[in-house]
Amino acid sequence: MSDDDDVVFVKKTKQVHYGSLEEQEKARLAALAAAARDGVEDTGGKDLGDIQVSSEYMDLEDEMSKDKKALLEEFERRRKARQLNVSTDDDEVRRSLRQLGEPVCLFGEGPAERRVRLRDLLSYLGEDAIHKKLEEEEARIERERDREGTWYHEGPPALRAARRAIARYSLPRAKER
């Protein structure tokens, strides 16, 4: 490369104005005063008729408070889940899951994942969910036992007469044997 090929960049210098801007300021103030006398206001380049004003308001406070409330509830549930004590015995964890009506084992799930799943379920349902399920089951079994018990009802008179006839026929024969 030769020296002729080099491009020389020349930096432009800023123009500096000497003197005061007093005259320009006086002219601007005079124009404003004249406009004020004529009843024309300086709107800064905007026509007030072009501005659209709406009286409809959206309550962002309510929407945001619902979201915040849901978020706080989720944080509270997670804190509660961390504080729950879940057994480390895998058989007991499976038994608890079975009592809650949940699948005992999901595909590829190990004992640690089962414990975490049980902990999350208990944080949603409440710590005493297993006890409530047990009480409901015991109450259901008790109702079934009551239903299975011996019960009597009064039959029609024809049934009574038939049974008396059978007894009169079979009792003397049973005595003879």
Rosetta blueprint (number, residue, H / E / L):
1 M L
2 S L
3 D L
4 D L
5 D L
6 D L
7 V L
8 V L
9 F L
10 V L
11 K L
12 K L
13 T L
14 K L
15 Q L
16 V L
17 H L
18 Y L
19 G L
20 S L
21 L L
22 E H
23 E H
24 Q H
25 E H
26 K H
27 A H
28 R H
29 L H
30 A H
31 A H
32 L H
33 A H
34 A H
35 A H
36 A H
37 R H
38 D H
39 G L
40 V L
41 E L
42 D L
43 T L
44 G L
45 G L
46 K L
47 D L
48 L H
49 G H
50 D H
51 I L
52 Q L
53 V L
54 S L
55 S L
56 E L
57 Y L
58 M L
59 D L
60 L H
61 E H
62 D H
63 E H
64 M H
65 S H
66 K H
67 D H
68 K H
69 K H
70 A H
71 L H
72 L H
73 E H
74 E H
75 F H
76 E H
77 R H
78 R H
79 R H
80 K H
81 A H
82 R H
83 Q H
84 L L
85 N L
86 V L
87 S L
88 T L
89 D L
90 D H
91 D H
92 E H
93 V H
94 R H
95 R H
96 S H
97 L H
98 R H
99 Q H
100 L L
101 G L
102 E L
103 P L
104 V L
105 C L
106 L L
107 F L
108 G L
109 E L
110 G L
111 P H
112 A H
113 E H
114 R H
115 R H
116 V H
117 R H
118 L H
119 R H
120 D H
121 L H
122 L H
123 S H
124 Y H
125 L H
126 G L
127 E L
128 D L
129 A H
130 I H
131 H H
132 K H
133 K H
134 L H
135 E H
136 E H
137 E H
138 E H
139 A H
140 R H
141 I H
142 E H
143 R H
144 E H
145 R H
146 D H
147 R H
148 E H
149 G L
150 T L
151 W L
152 Y L
153 H L
154 E L
155 G L
156 P L
157 P H
158 A H
159 L H
160 R H
161 A H
162 A H
163 R H
164 R H
165 A H
166 I H
167 A H
168 R H
169 Y H
170 S H
171 L H
172 P H
173 R H
174 A H
175 K H
176 E H
177 R L
